[in-house]
């Protein structure tokens, strides 16, 4: 039953509790014990229940509160979180409308920062504030062209910050895709800039969390001339980024190549875990199956099929390729994936943490089960496999 103007006006407070009078569509009037009346709207976004204030009564009338509710519903229909929109408006009150790049960027940040660690959000904010907003901030997103973006990126390259230029391009692409999803533009202009930036090159693999250096590392690993077992382990290590012990103890009974999943119990935490397998990972395992598929272990010891390969097998292979231990080790593939999936590919940190089999808990402190976000993790793992393939050629 909807509220009436008279019912709102005559509503009295209860000295012992806060009252809520519901109007419909998530809109309700909240009356505190001291008598203040505030309009609030309850809604769901991204599977989560959220709450925003629409103002105090009688400054905000029932009619205006309903109009605000309907406007919020229209934003939701376009994929916009009303709470994020409001935050962006507060931070960008001087901008030329809600379609200006800075406004859209702040709205995008507001909607995503809850899924990021604070340092990641701060890095993106700094890049945009220093290198983008001064030149494109007031431009309407639908009017921004590839040459305009390239001019911004060339300014960054001019100070030899080549990695930053690539990261800014990635962030702009993420913002433009959000603008497309919220009906502000029709295509991503950064797509036409592929290959236009100078590659991030390095003389050595001092840090294998930088895309260019990862590409170098993968090409070196592809040159391994050893047996099929270790060769496949080298292919899988970066694709699945599990702990080294989990990789070498992998058993064929736990792997389903038809549904592309590897299910096992994490010995460190004694919890079940699922590793979605990318097309690249499935192909590598299918190639290995004729060699070890009749036994228990995917990577058996050359001395006995009843034991997994030595913990030094992959490390020895890396060393034979000229990669010293202070540049890459078995655990290094986990750090590689975590850093790049977060900072370069923009994957939500909670998905990455799930896939790393770290302890991830919900708002009530409950541990998520192993199937949580499985479909999204499958997409992430395929995206990761495709990205590693691209690094082998993109940074040649």
VOGU-3710 file (C-alpha; in Angstrom, 3 decimals, decimal comma):
1> xxxxxxxxxx> 0,000/0,000/0,000  1,411/3,382/-1,017  1,809/6,310/1,317  -0,344/9,421/1,092  0,655/13,043/1,609  -1,502/13,173/4,742  -0,047/9,917/6,152  3,493/11,267/5,748  2,557/14,572/7,356  0,783/12,957/10,332
11> xxxxxxxxxx> 3,356/10,214/10,999  4,529/10,363/14,626  7,830/9,129/16,069  8,234/6,242/18,501  10,547/7,152/21,388  11,801/3,555/21,631  12,728/2,780/18,008  13,154/4,027/14,454  10,056/3,593/12,291  9,911/2,822/8,576
21> xxxxxxxxxx> 6,895/3,656/6,415  7,129/1,958/3,000  5,800/3,477/-0,213  6,827/0,937/-2,845  9,716/0,217/-5,184  12,181/0,289/-2,302  11,233/3,828/-1,175  10,467/4,372/2,493  10,262/7,148/5,066  12,503/6,675/8,102
31> xxxxxxxxxx> 11,329/8,351/11,313  13,841/8,575/14,159  12,871/8,587/17,864  13,595/12,337/17,997  11,129/12,990/15,157  13,308/13,634/12,070  11,972/12,177/8,840  14,265/11,042/6,025  13,493/9,442/2,691  15,572/6,389/1,853
41> xxxxxxxxxx> 15,753/4,039/-1,111  16,670/0,366/-0,853  17,831/-1,362/-4,032  20,071/-4,147/-5,301  23,148/-3,692/-7,462  25,677/-6,355/-8,413  23,844/-8,873/-6,247  24,196/-6,693/-3,141  21,544/-4,761/-1,227  22,335/-1,039/-1,010
51> xxxxxxxxxx> 20,755/1,993/0,618  20,853/5,698/-0,258  19,276/8,783/1,272  16,932/10,918/-0,831  16,687/13,826/1,596  14,781/15,084/4,623  11,027/15,617/4,806  9,380/18,145/4,423  12,155/19,710/2,285  11,787/16,688/0,040
61> xxxxxxxxxx> 8,107/15,988/-0,520  6,517/12,608/-1,211  6,194/13,534/-4,899  9,841/14,524/-5,214  10,989/11,423/-3,320  9,085/9,269/-5,811  10,660/11,136/-8,717  14,117/10,532/-7,204  13,281/6,846/-6,778  12,196/6,583/-10,420
71> xxxxxxxxxx> 15,353/8,365/-11,565  17,455/5,898/-9,576  15,559/3,020/-11,206  16,342/4,467/-14,639  20,028/4,617/-13,719  19,916/0,980/-12,601  18,333/-0,038/-15,913  21,404/1,428/-17,640  23,806/-0,429/-15,367  24,626/2,624/-13,237
81> xxxxxxxxxx> 24,811/2,356/-9,458  22,925/5,403/-8,080  25,263/5,520/-5,075  28,329/5,637/-7,339  26,674/8,278/-9,522  26,048/10,438/-6,467  29,643/10,096/-5,278  30,916/11,041/-8,726  28,654/14,101/-8,752  30,013/15,259/-5,396
91> xxxxxxxxxx> 33,618/14,851/-6,556  33,097/16,469/-9,937  30,577/19,257/-9,398  32,472/21,615/-11,712  32,485/19,262/-14,698  30,583/19,869/-17,920  27,812/17,317/-17,412  27,619/13,635/-16,579  29,042/12,564/-19,950  32,380/14,313/-19,407
101> xxxxxxxxxx> 35,323/11,927/-19,186  36,292/12,930/-15,649  32,741/12,435/-14,413  32,434/9,022/-16,067  35,877/8,027/-14,778  35,021/8,968/-11,200  31,731/7,095/-11,457  33,595/4,028/-12,759  36,097/4,286/-9,908  33,338/4,620/-7,315
111> xxxxxxxxxx> 31,644/1,469/-8,585  34,795/-0,643/-8,655  36,952/0,496/-5,750  35,190/-1,732/-3,224  36,610/-4,717/-5,138  40,176/-3,349/-5,173  42,819/-2,909/-2,542  43,140/0,819/-1,642  46,627/1,114/-3,121  45,353/-0,021/-6,529
121> xxxxxxxxxx> 42,574/2,584/-6,485  45,046/5,289/-5,471  47,422/4,405/-8,307  44,648/4,688/-10,884  43,387/7,957/-9,401  46,899/9,411/-9,539  47,425/8,360/-13,165  44,136/9,877/-14,249  44,579/13,077/-12,218  48,132/13,693/-13,447
131> xxxxxxxxxx> 48,053/12,475/-17,026  44,456/12,423/-18,283  42,071/14,857/-16,608  44,105/18,019/-17,360  43,820/17,286/-21,106  40,641/15,226/-21,608  38,713/15,575/-18,354  36,069/17,991/-19,659  35,677/16,307/-23,050  32,472/14,388/-23,699
141> xxxxxxxxxx> 33,360/10,680/-23,876  31,456/10,272/-27,154  33,619/12,980/-28,757  37,020/11,615/-27,718  38,995/10,280/-30,693  42,052/8,004/-30,954  44,356/10,947/-31,905  43,236/12,835/-28,775  44,122/9,840/-26,610  47,400/9,257/-28,425
151> xxxxxxxxxx> 48,410/12,864/-27,761  47,928/12,245/-24,020  49,908/9,004/-24,166  52,731/10,611/-26,142  53,131/13,193/-23,360  53,674/10,311/-20,933  56,138/8,595/-23,273  58,050/11,867/-23,644  59,214/11,519/-20,044  60,125/7,865/-20,778
161> xxxxxxxxxx> 57,364/6,486/-18,557  56,516/3,804/-21,093  54,930/1,396/-18,623  52,681/4,173/-17,294  51,556/4,961/-20,851  50,419/1,364/-21,305  48,620/1,374/-17,948  46,833/4,659/-18,741  45,668/3,229/-22,064  44,327/0,172/-20,221
171> xxxxxxxxxx> 42,492/2,314/-17,651  40,967/4,497/-20,369  39,751/1,398/-22,185  38,082/0,175/-18,991  36,410/3,571/-18,528  35,197/3,674/-22,129  33,758/0,157/-21,868  31,869/1,312/-18,780  30,630/4,344/-20,731  29,397/2,011/-23,488
181> xxxxxxxxxx> 27,574/-0,144/-20,933  25,881/2,968/-19,505  24,787/4,259/-22,955  27,167/7,222/-23,186  29,163/6,106/-26,221  29,107/3,345/-28,837  32,723/2,172/-29,188  36,080/2,159/-27,412  38,512/4,545/-29,187  41,556/2,957/-27,523
191> xxxxxxxxxx> 41,106/-0,144/-29,702  42,565/1,746/-32,651  45,761/2,449/-30,693  46,990/-1,114/-30,449  50,604/-1,162/-31,499  50,896/2,629/-31,406  52,765/2,786/-28,096  56,394/1,969/-27,553  56,747/-1,488/-25,967  58,048/-1,833/-22,443
201> xxxxxxxxxx> 61,438/-3,430/-22,996  64,024/-4,647/-20,543  67,525/-6,079/-20,767  66,792/-8,682/-18,098  64,034/-10,328/-16,085  64,585/-8,451/-12,852  60,855/-8,429/-12,144  58,518/-10,847/-13,857  55,375/-8,954/-12,946  55,858/-6,464/-15,779
211> xxxxxxxxxx> 54,105/-7,523/-19,015  57,110/-7,076/-21,304  59,356/-9,087/-19,016  56,741/-11,804/-18,655  56,693/-12,077/-22,438  60,471/-12,528/-22,431  60,212/-15,198/-19,737  57,519/-17,157/-21,576  59,515/-17,193/-24,792  62,567/-18,481/-22,924
221> xxxxxxxxxx> 60,479/-21,224/-21,292  59,026/-22,185/-24,678  62,571/-22,982/-25,732  62,970/-25,788/-23,181  64,166/-28,996/-24,888  63,629/-31,492/-22,076  61,142/-34,352/-21,706  57,355/-34,143/-22,125  56,617/-34,194/-18,374  58,718/-31,188/-17,374
231> xxxxxxxxxx> 57,870/-29,375/-20,627  54,164/-29,624/-19,789  54,776/-28,567/-16,191  56,513/-25,433/-17,497  53,533/-24,716/-19,752  50,981/-25,217/-16,966  52,774/-23,380/-14,153  51,959/-19,855/-15,400  48,506/-20,879/-16,715  47,141/-22,321/-13,457
241> xxxxxxxxxx> 49,369/-20,457/-10,914  48,827/-23,009/-8,147  51,419/-23,689/-5,452  54,400/-25,699/-6,760  53,573/-28,681/-4,543  49,988/-28,717/-5,820  51,176/-28,791/-9,409  53,628/-31,656/-9,034  51,139/-33,686/-6,942  48,340/-33,281/-9,522
251> xxxxxxxxxx> 46,454/-36,533/-10,152  44,592/-37,497/-13,324  41,518/-38,583/-11,331  41,047/-34,971/-10,216  41,167/-33,532/-13,725  38,148/-33,474/-16,060  39,285/-32,355/-19,496  35,730/-32,411/-20,883  34,440/-29,740/-18,507  37,928/-28,199/-18,197
261> xxxxxxxxxx> 38,242/-28,337/-14,413  40,847/-29,538/-11,931  39,428/-30,232/-8,456  41,594/-31,062/-5,473  42,015/-30,423/-1,750  44,495/-27,704/-0,814  46,821/-29,389/1,657  47,851/-26,102/3,253  44,299/-25,283/4,361  42,590/-28,696/3,938
271> xxxxxxxxxx> 39,899/-27,061/1,815  38,499/-28,155/-1,574  39,505/-26,029/-4,550  38,628/-25,760/-8,249  40,995/-24,622/-10,975  39,138/-23,811/-14,226  41,359/-24,867/-17,120  41,821/-22,567/-20,088  41,884/-23,946/-23,619  45,674/-23,637/-23,488
281> xxxxxxxxxx> 45,882/-25,695/-20,290  43,549/-28,390/-21,633  45,604/-28,651/-24,840  48,823/-29,085/-22,854  47,290/-31,824/-20,692  45,872/-33,654/-23,700  49,347/-33,714/-25,232  50,768/-35,188/-22,017  48,027/-37,773/-21,448  49,480/-40,466/-23,761
291> xxxxxxxxxx> 52,687/-40,342/-21,708  51,339/-40,426/-18,125  47,552/-40,880/-18,379  47,671/-44,564/-17,412  49,181/-43,745/-14,029  48,154/-41,852/-10,917  50,196/-38,686/-11,204  50,069/-36,160/-14,029  53,766/-35,465/-13,457  55,280/-38,726/-12,160
301> xxxxxxxxxx> 58,871/-39,199/-11,100  61,092/-40,703/-13,815  62,139/-43,287/-11,212  58,669/-44,407/-10,171  55,136/-43,782/-11,497  53,900/-44,111/-7,919  55,593/-40,878/-6,866  55,282/-37,331/-8,188  58,213/-35,634/-9,827  60,827/-33,967/-7,644
311> xxxxxxxxxx> 60,186/-30,486/-6,281  63,415/-29,478/-8,007  62,326/-30,614/-11,487  60,739/-27,328/-12,585  63,368/-25,260/-10,774  66,149/-27,187/-12,482  64,481/-26,599/-15,840  64,315/-22,849/-15,174  67,965/-22,784/-14,153  68,949/-24,743/-17,288
321> xxxxxxxxxx> 67,325/-21,976/-19,327  69,514/-19,377/-17,652  66,824/-18,031/-15,309  68,392/-17,614/-11,824  66,442/-18,233/-8,647  66,347/-14,550/-7,690  64,439/-13,834/-10,911  61,906/-16,674/-10,966  60,860/-19,589/-8,796  57,829/-21,852/-8,640
331> xxxxxxxxxx> 55,871/-19,454/-6,442  56,737/-16,596/-8,769  53,975/-17,580/-11,186  51,419/-16,856/-8,469  52,796/-13,364/-7,880  52,927/-12,815/-11,629  49,263/-13,718/-12,084  48,040/-11,820/-9,051  49,797/-8,590/-10,019  48,932/-8,546/-13,708
341> xxxxxxxxxx> 45,338/-9,756/-13,356  44,769/-6,928/-10,870  46,819/-4,030/-12,215  46,767/-4,698/-15,963  43,664/-6,727/-16,764  41,492/-5,065/-14,107  40,107/-8,300/-12,643  38,375/-7,903/-9,281  40,817/-8,832/-6,487  38,264/-11,082/-4,761
351> xxxxxxxxxx> 38,133/-13,302/-7,871  41,929/-13,492/-7,939  42,076/-14,352/-4,239  39,509/-17,122/-4,744  41,568/-18,573/-7,562  44,753/-18,401/-5,497  42,911/-20,492/-2,879  43,437/-17,801/-0,279  41,004/-17,443/2,588  38,196/-15,181/1,356
361> xxxxxxxxxx> 35,238/-14,435/3,588  31,923/-12,696/3,049  30,539/-9,761/5,014  29,374/-12,103/7,795  32,780/-13,722/8,164  31,808/-16,965/6,461  34,279/-18,701/4,175  33,078/-18,843/0,578  32,643/-22,340/-0,871  34,787/-23,554/-3,742
371> xxxxxxxxxx> 32,127/-22,972/-6,410  31,770/-19,275/-5,544  32,052/-17,095/-8,663  33,050/-20,167/-10,684  31,660/-18,879/-13,996  33,488/-15,568/-13,547  36,681/-17,386/-12,599  36,421/-19,519/-15,739  36,232/-16,345/-17,807  39,193/-14,919/-15,893
381> xxxxxxxxxx> 41,340/-18,014/-16,457  40,617/-18,023/-20,186  41,334/-14,309/-20,338  44,624/-15,000/-18,561  45,568/-17,805/-20,957  44,820/-15,605/-23,968  46,770/-12,719/-22,437  49,859/-14,866/-21,886  49,664/-15,942/-25,529  49,468/-12,299/-26,600
391> xxxxxx> 52,557/-11,413/-24,542  54,580/-13,980/-26,433  53,980/-11,996/-29,622  52,996/-8,475/-28,588  56,254/-7,820/-26,797  58,489/-9,581/-29,284
//
